[in-house]
Amino acid sequence: MLEEQDIRAFVYGTTRYFEVAAQQAASVGSPYLVTEGAPDIHDYNGVIAVSGRRNGIVCFSAPRGMLTVLLMKMNESNVSHEYLCDLVGEVANTIAGTVRRDLGKDFAISVPTVVAGAGNTVELPIGDRPVVIPINWRSHVAKLVVCLK
Amino acid sequence: MAANAPLLTTQLKLLIVDDSNVIRRRIERCQQIEHLEVVGLAANGVEAIEIFRRTDPDVVTMDITMPRMDGIECVEQLVAIKPHVLILIISALADKATAVEAMEKGANGFLNKPFSDRQLNEALEELIGGA
């Protein structure tokens, strides 16, 4: 069972990115458990692998529109696919860094990988039920998918 | 102060090292230190050393997690080439051990990602002012 403290670290790493980089806070929606199959994901996904006290993956999944506006808020005019991939990787990188700092003794966190493009899938550990935490920013909703056992 | 250490009043050359296009461009765009001129952008440690030898920068912003050669190893090599170079680590790796390791290799400052424009400029000012 995931502990609240673990989830908090992942969520804080995510919301902190919006608050600092875009100077506009994100809010957290009601988490839900995916009871069957894998959760739907967006086009851009930053994935980190976790091992140690818990094993599995954490994925920051964001729609193109959210990342485009985030880049624009950071005064970046290039909103190409390459830059959107970079950005989703940076958010995942921030999550990884925050978790390493806050829970470093218990977890080993991988360098993020980016999975992007319609139709792509993120491999989830078999047999685990992921928790999805909606991340609301402006009119957009991203998902933080936490699948750890 | 050593004879070849940079002075606050002279024009200083900046090399930006990060594997993210977004971050490289952000640092380039947001840095507002009057006497700091960007002379190069590198996406990894190997590229950084090549550009460093060519452009002889005084100040470097350095990511840690990068392909080909990471920031810690790159810091060590840049300091071997130019002992008085000022290096600001800009990384999402927020743990104390990483910062200490970078400092021990010769980095002079540490800024966590994500960062605001103000935090970036304050960190650069502190780095240069403290030289």
Boltz contact constraints between the chains, C-beta under 6 A:
constraints:
  - contact:
      token1: [A, 17]
      token2: [B, 114]
      max_distance: 6.0
  - contact:
      token1: [A, 20]
      token2: [B, 114]
      max_distance: 6.0
  - contact:
      token1: [A, 20]
      token2: [B, 116]
      max_distance: 6.0
  - contact:
      token1: [A, 21]
      token2: [B, 114]
      max_distance: 6.0
  - contact:
      token1: [A, 83]
      token2: [B, 21]
      max_distance: 6.0
  - contact:
      token1: [A, 83]
      token2: [B, 22]
      max_distance: 6.0
  - contact:
      token1: [A, 86]
      token2: [B, 20]
      max_distance: 6.0
  - contact:
      token1: [A, 86]
      token2: [B, 21]
      max_distance: 6.0
  - contact:
      token1: [A, 86]
      token2: [B, 22]
      max_distance: 6.0
  - contact:
      token1: [A, 87]
      token2: [B, 22]
      max_distance: 6.0
  - contact:
      token1: [A, 90]
      token2: [B, 20]
      max_distance: 6.0
  - contact:
      token1: [A, 93]
      token2: [B, 92]
      max_distance: 6.0
  - contact:
      token1: [A, 94]
      token2: [B, 92]
      max_distance: 6.0
  - contact:
      token1: [A, 94]
      token2: [B, 113]
      max_distance: 6.0
  - contact:
      token1: [A, 94]
      token2: [B, 114]
      max_distance: 6.0
  - contact:
      token1: [A, 97]
      token2: [B, 92]
      max_distance: 6.0
  - contact:
      token1: [A, 97]
      token2: [B, 93]
      max_distance: 6.0
  - contact:
      token1: [A, 97]
      token2: [B, 94]
      max_distance: 6.0
  - contact:
      token1: [A, 100]
      token2: [B, 95]
      max_distance: 6.0
  - contact:
      token1: [A, 101]
      token2: [B, 94]
      max_distance: 6.0
  - contact:
      token1: [A, 101]
      token2: [B, 95]
      max_distance: 6.0
  - contact:
      token1: [A, 104]
      token2: [B, 95]
      max_distance: 6.0
  - contact:
      token1: [A, 111]
      token2: [B, 65]
      max_distance: 6.0
